[in-house]
Amino acid sequence: MNKKIVILIALILVVIFTLVIFLTPRNNKEEYNDIGKINEENNEKNIKENKVEDMGTIYIKVNNQVLNIELEDNLATEKLVEKLKNEDITIKVHEYGGFEKVGDLGFSLPREDKNITTIPGDLVLYQGNQISLFYDSNSWNYTKLGKIKDVNSQELKDILGEGDSILTFSLYK
């Protein structure tokens, strides 16, 4: 008799539990909206991260050295990367002011000029069609394109050498 009572109580509990689950009012639309918002926010974050990751680094070959440029996230770098997908870009740069090498890009990129103080390793767009690579500091209106990683001012100056240099921009080492 005890066994039958335990089984009966268990069945009653299962029925009550099932009824509670199915009869409890829910706002599925609200839950869906919350999940939708979270998914949308995650998707936007992933798109932005992938965008930066896809165009995160370009390479400059100069005097048998390869330098890594970590790119800024702006329209100018997007357009530069688009061009580099078709072919490498080679620029003859010359010494300017004892703090940078500058050269004509051969085409224009979108400008988002801001008054900035450059530091060694900064790569900037000047007047929309010139590239400047700084081995020292200067303040002016530039669109920042990126920064050379893992090289100090003197190392960069040594790599660039005296006088004119040839810079080859590429998506690949």
C-alpha positions as a Markdown table, in Angstrom:
| # | Residue | x | y | z |
|---|---|---|---|---|
| 1 | Met | 0.0 | 0.0 | 0.0 |
| 2 | Asn | 2.9 | 2.4 | 0.7 |
| 3 | Lys | 4.3 | 1.8 | -2.8 |
| 4 | Lys | 1.0 | 2.7 | -4.4 |
| 5 | Ile | 0.7 | 6.0 | -2.4 |
| 6 | Val | 4.3 | 7.0 | -3.3 |
| 7 | Ile | 3.6 | 6.4 | -7.0 |
| 8 | Leu | 0.3 | 8.3 | -6.7 |
| 9 | Ile | 1.9 | 11.3 | -5.0 |
| 10 | Ala | 4.7 | 11.2 | -7.6 |
| 11 | Leu | 2.2 | 11.2 | -10.5 |
| 12 | Ile | 0.2 | 14.1 | -8.9 |
| 13 | Leu | 3.4 | 16.1 | -8.5 |
| 14 | Val | 4.3 | 15.5 | -12.2 |
| 15 | Val | 0.9 | 16.7 | -13.2 |
| 16 | Ile | 1.0 | 19.8 | -11.0 |
| 17 | Phe | 4.5 | 20.6 | -12.3 |
| 18 | Thr | 3.4 | 20.2 | -15.9 |
| 19 | Leu | 0.4 | 22.4 | -15.4 |
| 20 | Val | 2.4 | 25.1 | -13.7 |
| 21 | Ile | 4.9 | 25.1 | -16.7 |
| 22 | Phe | 2.2 | 25.3 | -19.3 |
| 23 | Leu | -0.2 | 27.6 | -17.5 |
| 24 | Thr | 2.3 | 30.2 | -16.3 |
| 25 | Pro | 1.8 | 33.3 | -18.4 |
| 26 | Arg | 4.9 | 34.3 | -20.4 |
| 27 | Asn | 5.8 | 37.2 | -22.5 |
| 28 | Asn | 7.7 | 35.4 | -25.2 |
| 29 | Lys | 7.8 | 38.5 | -27.4 |
| 30 | Glu | 9.7 | 40.4 | -24.6 |
| 31 | Glu | 12.1 | 37.4 | -24.2 |
| 32 | Tyr | 12.6 | 37.3 | -27.9 |
| 33 | Asn | 13.2 | 41.0 | -28.1 |
| 34 | Asp | 15.8 | 40.8 | -25.4 |
| 35 | Ile | 17.5 | 37.9 | -27.1 |
| 36 | Gly | 17.2 | 39.7 | -30.4 |
| 37 | Lys | 18.8 | 42.9 | -28.9 |
| 38 | Ile | 21.7 | 40.9 | -27.5 |
| 39 | Asn | 22.2 | 39.0 | -30.8 |
| 40 | Glu | 22.0 | 42.3 | -32.7 |
| 41 | Glu | 24.5 | 44.0 | -30.4 |
| 42 | Asn | 26.9 | 41.0 | -30.7 |
| 43 | Asn | 26.6 | 40.9 | -34.5 |
| 44 | Glu | 27.4 | 44.7 | -34.7 |
| 45 | Lys | 30.4 | 44.2 | -32.4 |
| 46 | Asn | 31.6 | 41.2 | -34.4 |
| 47 | Ile | 31.2 | 43.1 | -37.7 |
| 48 | Lys | 33.2 | 46.0 | -36.4 |
| 49 | Glu | 35.9 | 43.7 | -34.9 |
| 50 | Asn | 36.1 | 41.7 | -38.1 |
| 51 | Lys | 36.3 | 44.9 | -40.2 |
| 52 | Val | 39.2 | 46.1 | -38.1 |
| 53 | Glu | 40.7 | 42.6 | -38.0 |
| 54 | Asp | 40.4 | 42.2 | -41.8 |
| 55 | Met | 42.2 | 45.5 | -42.4 |
| 56 | Gly | 44.2 | 45.6 | -39.2 |
| 57 | Thr | 47.7 | 45.4 | -40.6 |
| 58 | Ile | 49.5 | 46.3 | -43.7 |
| 59 | Tyr | 53.2 | 46.0 | -44.4 |
| 60 | Ile | 55.8 | 48.5 | -45.6 |
| 61 | Lys | 58.9 | 47.1 | -47.3 |
| 62 | Val | 61.8 | 49.5 | -47.2 |
| 63 | Asn | 65.6 | 48.9 | -47.6 |
| 64 | Asn | 65.2 | 45.1 | -47.2 |
| 65 | Gln | 63.1 | 45.5 | -44.0 |
| 66 | Val | 59.5 | 44.8 | -43.5 |
| 67 | Leu | 57.6 | 47.0 | -41.1 |
| 68 | Asn | 54.1 | 46.2 | -39.6 |
| 69 | Ile | 51.6 | 49.0 | -39.7 |
| 70 | Glu | 48.6 | 48.7 | -37.3 |
| 71 | Leu | 45.9 | 50.6 | -39.1 |
| 72 | Glu | 43.4 | 53.2 | -37.8 |
| 73 | Asp | 39.8 | 52.5 | -38.3 |
| 74 | Asn | 38.7 | 55.2 | -40.8 |
| 75 | Leu | 37.5 | 55.6 | -44.4 |
| 76 | Ala | 41.0 | 56.5 | -45.7 |
| 77 | Thr | 42.5 | 53.1 | -44.4 |
| 78 | Glu | 39.5 | 51.2 | -45.8 |
| 79 | Lys | 40.1 | 52.7 | -49.3 |
| 80 | Leu | 43.8 | 52.1 | -49.0 |
| 81 | Val | 43.2 | 48.5 | -48.2 |
| 82 | Glu | 40.8 | 48.2 | -51.1 |
| 83 | Lys | 43.6 | 49.5 | -53.4 |
| 84 | Leu | 46.1 | 47.1 | -51.9 |
| 85 | Lys | 43.8 | 44.1 | -52.6 |
| 86 | Asn | 44.5 | 44.8 | -56.3 |
| 87 | Glu | 48.2 | 45.5 | -56.1 |
| 88 | Asp | 51.1 | 46.7 | -53.9 |
| 89 | Ile | 51.7 | 50.5 | -53.9 |
| 90 | Thr | 55.2 | 51.8 | -54.2 |
| 91 | Ile | 56.0 | 55.4 | -53.3 |
| 92 | Lys | 59.3 | 57.3 | -53.5 |
| 93 | Val | 59.6 | 59.3 | -50.3 |
| 94 | His | 62.0 | 62.2 | -49.5 |
| 95 | Glu | 63.3 | 63.7 | -46.3 |
| 96 | Tyr | 61.3 | 66.6 | -45.0 |
| 97 | Gly | 62.0 | 68.8 | -42.0 |
| 98 | Gly | 64.3 | 66.3 | -40.2 |
| 99 | Phe | 61.3 | 64.4 | -38.8 |
| 100 | Glu | 59.5 | 62.6 | -41.6 |
| 101 | Lys | 59.7 | 61.0 | -45.0 |
| 102 | Val | 57.0 | 62.1 | -47.4 |
| 103 | Gly | 55.9 | 61.1 | -50.9 |
| 104 | Asp | 53.1 | 61.4 | -53.4 |
| 105 | Leu | 50.6 | 58.6 | -53.2 |
| 106 | Gly | 49.6 | 58.9 | -56.8 |
| 107 | Phe | 45.9 | 59.0 | -56.0 |
| 108 | Ser | 43.7 | 60.6 | -53.3 |
| 109 | Leu | 42.2 | 59.0 | -50.3 |
| 110 | Pro | 39.3 | 60.4 | -48.2 |
| 111 | Arg | 40.5 | 63.0 | -45.6 |
| 112 | Glu | 39.5 | 63.1 | -42.0 |
| 113 | Asp | 42.1 | 65.7 | -41.0 |
| 114 | Lys | 42.6 | 66.5 | -37.3 |
| 115 | Asn | 45.3 | 68.5 | -35.7 |
| 116 | Ile | 47.5 | 65.9 | -34.1 |
| 117 | Thr | 51.0 | 65.7 | -32.8 |
| 118 | Thr | 52.7 | 62.7 | -34.4 |
| 119 | Ile | 55.1 | 60.4 | -32.7 |
| 120 | Pro | 57.8 | 58.2 | -34.3 |
| 121 | Gly | 56.2 | 55.4 | -36.4 |
| 122 | Asp | 53.0 | 57.3 | -37.2 |
| 123 | Leu | 51.9 | 57.0 | -40.8 |
| 124 | Val | 49.6 | 59.8 | -42.0 |
| 125 | Leu | 47.8 | 61.1 | -45.0 |
| 126 | Tyr | 48.6 | 64.7 | -45.8 |
| 127 | Gln | 46.4 | 66.8 | -48.1 |
| 128 | Gly | 44.6 | 63.6 | -49.3 |
| 129 | Asn | 47.3 | 62.4 | -51.7 |
| 130 | Gln | 50.6 | 62.3 | -49.8 |
| 131 | Ile | 51.9 | 59.8 | -47.3 |
| 132 | Ser | 54.1 | 60.8 | -44.4 |
| 133 | Leu | 56.0 | 58.4 | -42.2 |
| 134 | Phe | 57.4 | 60.0 | -39.1 |
| 135 | Tyr | 60.6 | 59.1 | -37.3 |
| 136 | Asp | 60.2 | 62.1 | -35.0 |
| 137 | Ser | 57.4 | 64.4 | -33.9 |
| 138 | Asn | 55.4 | 67.2 | -35.6 |
| 139 | Ser | 52.0 | 68.9 | -35.1 |
| 140 | Trp | 49.8 | 69.5 | -38.1 |
| 141 | Asn | 46.4 | 68.6 | -39.7 |
| 142 | Tyr | 46.6 | 65.0 | -40.8 |
| 143 | Thr | 44.4 | 61.9 | -41.3 |
| 144 | Lys | 46.1 | 59.2 | -39.3 |
| 145 | Leu | 46.4 | 56.0 | -41.2 |
| 146 | Gly | 48.3 | 53.9 | -38.7 |
| 147 | Lys | 51.4 | 53.2 | -36.6 |
| 148 | Ile | 54.5 | 51.1 | -37.1 |
| 149 | Lys | 54.8 | 48.5 | -34.4 |
| 150 | Asp | 57.9 | 47.3 | -32.5 |
| 151 | Val | 60.4 | 49.9 | -33.7 |
| 152 | Asn | 61.8 | 53.0 | -31.9 |
| 153 | Ser | 62.7 | 56.3 | -33.4 |
| 154 | Gln | 66.4 | 55.6 | -34.0 |
| 155 | Glu | 65.7 | 52.2 | -35.4 |
| 156 | Leu | 63.2 | 53.7 | -37.8 |
| 157 | Lys | 65.5 | 56.5 | -38.9 |
| 158 | Asp | 68.2 | 53.9 | -39.5 |
| 159 | Ile | 65.9 | 51.7 | -41.6 |
| 160 | Leu | 64.7 | 54.6 | -43.7 |
| 161 | Gly | 68.2 | 55.8 | -44.3 |
| 162 | Glu | 69.5 | 59.1 | -45.5 |
| 163 | Gly | 67.8 | 60.9 | -48.4 |
| 164 | Asp | 65.2 | 59.4 | -50.6 |
| 165 | Ser | 63.7 | 55.9 | -49.9 |
| 166 | Ile | 61.3 | 53.6 | -51.7 |
| 167 | Leu | 58.3 | 52.4 | -49.6 |
| 168 | Thr | 56.3 | 49.4 | -50.9 |
| 169 | Phe | 52.9 | 49.0 | -49.2 |
| 170 | Ser | 51.4 | 45.5 | -49.2 |
| 171 | Leu | 48.8 | 43.3 | -47.5 |
| 172 | Tyr | 51.4 | 40.5 | -47.4 |
| 173 | Lys | 55.0 | 40.3 | -45.9 |
